[in-house]
Amino acid sequence: MSGELAVAGLGKSYRRYARPWHRLCEWAAGGRLVWHETFWALRGVTFRVASGESVGIIGLNGAGKSTLLKMLTGTTQPTEGQVQLGGRVAALLELGMGFHPDFSGRQNVMMAGQLMGLPVREIARLMPEIEAFAEIGEYIDQPIRTYSTGMGVRLAFSVATAARPEVLIVDETLSVGDAYFQHKCIRRIKEFQEAGTTILLVSHDPTAVKTLCGRALLLDGGRLIQDGPPDLVLDHYNALIAKREANQEILQAETASGRMTTRSGTFEARIAAIDLLDGDGRPARAFTVGERARIRARVEFTSAVIAPTVGILIRDRVGNDVFGTNSFHLAPIEGTYEPGEEMTVDFDIQLNLGVGGYTLTAAVHGDATHLVNNYDWWDKVIGFQILPGPAPPFIGSAWLPVRLHVERHGKMVTSGQERGGARP
């Protein structure tokens, strides 16, 4: 079916030679001697994507994301496995790659469009739309070498998305260009989604993945290790980032309510207990807009820890970060905590949040972020609801107190001359 994608046992290996001349020796030996070692950039990857589905592909640098996309687009042939892809594919792997610096933008558009398989007549028909989307003005007829990096990106994206494909593959495209152009890109991708285009998006931006994708794949070490909802997969991805510190564990468990939580760290300091309290100090999981609450965390120490940082993060129902802070920024905790000691930390907070469901994440780490000495990162430890309260109705995820002042002025009178009447 058009727009469907099926990947079965996909793998790509490369030969590594310790010395450049080893390659020549191996060739001269006619296969009798092996002078290389085999490196698998990707192996054993299997998944299916339905027509019209949007899937995010995430992973640390070197996980195999770009290698996978190159095999999906046919740029690189797999060593093993197979790819079945239906329909016309538009791939935004390296924007501007193939543009000739001495040719004008218009000439490069014609060449790039033909390389995409579009007839010359179709490219000519789309040219006004490409110019309008790129917004580079008269530079469309100037050599590419006179363009800024941002202008080249604008033109390349405009060409690649001028005609709606059945499958759109995007590799880190949304991380380039200014904020205005990024919003234009996202808007166009959403239009393709609504029209039934299958989307594969590689990005390190969790907001982009959560906004554009209903499913995510996590690659690590060339293998597919998780396939599921974006917020759950991104939790594991964040834990993998923290796991760069030695001797850390990643634990995922399902709470009684069915919500998945992820926990990672060295656990030299761990969150022994955490609760969300109302204004009277009682545990609560439902609050009205603007109500005050207290987040109380009890931390236990199993090793000596100097100047620990305790932090909180509130996310909305789709996993977007709404608000986060920690003691490093508010009031640094000083001193050394020895094994067996405990610490209680309270965050008093006014929940100026929009109506809906939210989750609370808590962490103990060193310095300003959990990427340094991550002792305990506990995703989605508590879920809670924000209900309508006395605040006037509003939309969005944040309630900002507003004062309205209206000043009435006298009625404006337009003269007959200004209305187009005759002079007196």
N, C-alpha and C positions, 0 to 999 in steps of 0.2 A: 504493500500500500504506500502511496505517495506520502513522504514525510516520516515514515517509520525508520527506525535504526535498530539493528541487531548486531551485537558484538559477541563473539564466542571464542574463548580461549586465546585471546589476543596477546601477542608477545613480540618484543623487539629486542634483539641482542646486537652488540657491537664487539669488535675485536680490539683488545688493548695490547699494544706492543711496548715492551720496556725500552726499546731503542728503535729509532727509525729504520736502521738497516735490518732489523729482525723481520720486517715485512718482506724485504727482498730475499732474505735467506729462506723464508718459508715458501715463497713463490718458486724459487730455484729448486727447492727440494721436491717440488711436485706433490706435496701433501704427505710425504714420508716423515717429515719433522714438523712439530707444532711449536711455534715460537710466540704464541699469543695466549692470553687468557680471555675467556668469554665474560662479558658484562651484560647483564639483562637490565635494560632501562625500564622495561615493562614486561610483566608476565602473568599469564593466567587470568586476564581481565575478561569478565563476562557480564553483560547487562543488556537490557532492551529499553528502548524509548518509544513510546506510542506517538502516533501522529498528533501534532498540536501540543505535545507536552513540553514543559520548560524545565531543564535540569541544570543545576549548577555543579561544576567540577572544582573541587578545592583540594589543597594539599600543600605541604611545605615545599620550598624550592628543591628541585631535584626529585620530586615524588613521581614524575612521569607524565604530568599533565600535558605539556606541549608535545611530547612524543605521541601521546594518545591522539591529540587533535591532528597531528600531521598524518597519522595513519588513517584517520577517519576521512580526511580530505584527499588522500591519495598522494600527498607530497612525499611520504615515506612508505615503503612497502613493509608489511609485517614479516617477521621471521617465522612466526607460527600463528595459527588462528585465522579467523576471517571476519570481514566487515560487510554487512549488507545495508545499503543505504538507498532509500527510494526518493526520487525527485531531484530537482535542481538544488545545488548546495552553494551558499555564499559563505565564504570563510574570511573572517577578519583576524588573521593571525599576526601579521606584521604590517600595520597600516603604512601605505606608501611604498612598500617593497616593490620594485619593478618600475617605479616612476623614473623616467629619464630626466636628469637635471637640466639638460639643454633644450628640451621640448617644452612647449607651453602647457599650462594646465589643461586647456581644451584638447590638445593633441594627446596628452597622457590619458585623459578620460576616454577618448576614442580607443586607444590601445588597450587600456585596462578592461573596458567593457567587452571588447572582442575576446580577450583572454578568458573572460567570465562566460563566454558562449553567447553573448547577445549580438544580434544582427546589427549592422551599421545603421540601418534605418531606425531600429528601436533605440539605439544610443542617441541618435540625433533627436528623436522625439522626446527622450528623457532629459536632454541637455539643459533646457530651461529650469527644470525641477532640481537638477544637480547643482546648477549655479545658485539657485535660490537657497538651497539647504546649506551649501558651503559658506555662503556669505563672505566671499573674498573679493567681490567687486571686480574691478578692472584687471586684477591680478590673474584672472582666468586665462588671459591671453599673454601673460608674461612667463618666462622660463621658470621652471620649478626651483632652480637654484636661487632665485630671488625671494623665495617664500620663507617665512618663519616656520619653525617646527609645528606650531599650532595650525597654521594655514595649510600645511601639507596634510596634517591629520584630518582636518575638516573636509578637504577635497577627497581624500581616500575613503573616508567613511561614507561620504555622499555617493560616490561611485558604487561602492560595494553594496549599498542598500537601496539603490535607485529603483530596482525592480524586486518585488517581493519573491523570495525564494521559498521552496518547500522546507528547507532546513537551513538555519542560520547558526554558524559556529563563531563564537566571539572569544578571543583570548586577550584578556587584560585591556581591551580597547577603552573601557569606560574609565580607566585610571589616567588617561592622557587628556590634554586639552583643558580649557578653563571650565569653571562650574556651569556657565551658561551653555556651552556646547555639550557637556556631559548630560545636562537635563534634556537637551534636544535628542541626543542619542537614545536615552532611556525612553523618551516619548515615542520615538520611531520603533524601537524594539517592542514596546507595548502594543503599538498598532499592528505589528506583525503577529504578535501573540493573538490578538483579537481576531485576526484574519485566518488563524489556524496554522501558522508557521511553527515548526518544531525548533526549539531554542536550546543550544548547548552553550553555557556561559562559564568560562574559567575566570575566576576573580579571587583576590585576597580580601575584597571588601565585603564583609558580612552583610551590610545593609543592602548592597546590590543583589546579592544572592537571595536574601529573604524577600526582597521586593519583587524580583523578576521570576523567581523559581518556586515551584511547588514540591521539588525534590532535589536532593543533593547527593553526590558521590564523593567519597573521601579516599584519596590515593595516598599511600605511604610506602616508600621503598619500592616503587614500581608495581605495587599490588593494590587491588581494590579492597579496602578493609571495612567500609561501611556504606550503606545505601539506605536512605530514609528521609524523613522530614528535615528541612534545612536547619531548624533550630537545634535539633538533636545532633545532627552531623557536625554543625559548627561548634557545639559544646565540646565534642570529642576533638575537633581540630584545635580549639583553644588549649585543650589539655596537652595535645601533642607539642604545641609551641612551648608550653611550660616544661614539658618533659626533656627539653634540651639540657636542663639541669640534671645532674646525675642522681641515680637511685630514687626516681620518682615512680609512683604508681598512678594508674588511671582506673578508676572504678566507676562503672555505670550501673545504676539500679533503678528499679521502678518503685515509686511511692505507692502508698495505699490507694491514692486517687487515680493511679494509672499514669501519672506524669513521670517522665524519665529524668533522672538527675545524674550529673557527671561530677566526679570528685577526683582531684589529682593533687600531688604534692609530695614533699619528702616526709611530712608529718612530724618534723622536729617540733613543730607547734601545730596543734590541731583544734578545730572548733568542736568542743565537747557538747555544747548546747547552744541553740539560737531560737529566739522567739520574737514574735511581732505583737506588741502590746498596745492597748488603747490608752486614752487619757487617764483612766483610773488604774492603769497598771495590770489589766487583765488580758490574757491572751485573746487575740481577735484576728479574724480573717476577712472581715468586711468593714469598710469605712465609707463615710460620705465624702464628697468632694471638699477638699480643704481641711479635713479633720486632722488633728495632731496625733502622732503615733510615736512609739519608741521601739527601736530595734535593739535587742539586748543579746550580746554574744558572750559566751563563756569560753575562754581559750585555755587549754592545757599545754604545758611544755614538757617534752620528753628529752630535749637537749638544751644546752645553753644557747640562748638567742639574744642577740644584741639589737636593741631598738626595733622591736617588731612593729609592723604596720597592719592595722585591721581596716578592711574596706567593705563597702556594700555597693551593689549594683541592682537597679530596678529595670526590668524589661517588660515590654508589652506582650500581648498574647501571641504575636508572630515572632517574638524574639529580638525585636529592635531595642537597642539600649535607649532608655529614657532618661535615667539619671544615675550617676555614680560618684562616689567620693570616698576618701579614706582618711585615717588619722594623720598620715604624713602631711596632707594639705591642711587639715583642720587644726590639729594640735599634736605635733610629733610626740610619740611615746619614747621616753628615754630610759636608759639603764639596761642592765643585763638580767634576763629572766632565766633562772636555773631549772634543771629537771625537777619535776614534782610541783612547781609553782603553778598557780592559776591566775587569770586576769579576767575581769568582767568589763566589757565596753558597752556603753549605751550611745545610740545615735537618736537624738530627738529630732523629729522631722515633721514638717507639715505636708500632707499628701495633696498637693495642688495638681492632681492628675485628672485626666478625663475618665468618663465612665467606662468600665470594662475590666478585664482580667489582667493581672500582672504577676510577675514572679520576682522573688528576691534571691540574689546570689551574694554569698559572703566569702571573704578570703582573708588569709593571714600570710604575709610575705615580708620581704625586706625592701627597703627603699620605697620609691614612688609607685611602682607597678609590680604585678605578680610575675613579670618576666625575669625579675631578679630575686633569687632565693624564694621560690614559691613553696611555702610550707603546707598550705591547705587552701585549695580553691574548690568551693562547693557550689555548683550551679543549681539554680532553681530549687533551693532548699525549702522555700515556703512559697505557696501560691496564695494570692488574696484578690479581693474584688473591691472596686471603687463604685459606689452607688450614687445616684443623684442626691444632692443636698440642697441647702438654702441658696446656693449660688445660682444666678440666672443661667438658663440653658446656653450651651456653647458646643462647639465642635473641636476635635483635636485631642491630643494626648496630654496637653498641659492647660491648666486653668491659671490665667494671669489676671489678677484683680485689676479691674478697669473702672475709672471714674468718667462718667459721661457729662459733658457740659454743653448745653445748647443755648445759643444766643440768637434771638429772633431779630431780624432787621426789617425795615420798612419795604414796601412793595416797590420793585424797580419799574420805572416807566420808560418806555422806548419812544424817542421822538419820531415824528412823521418822516423826517428826512432820512433817519437811519433805517426806517422800514421801507425806504424806496419811494416815498412820496415826493411831491413837487416842492420846490423852495417856496416859502411864503413871499 
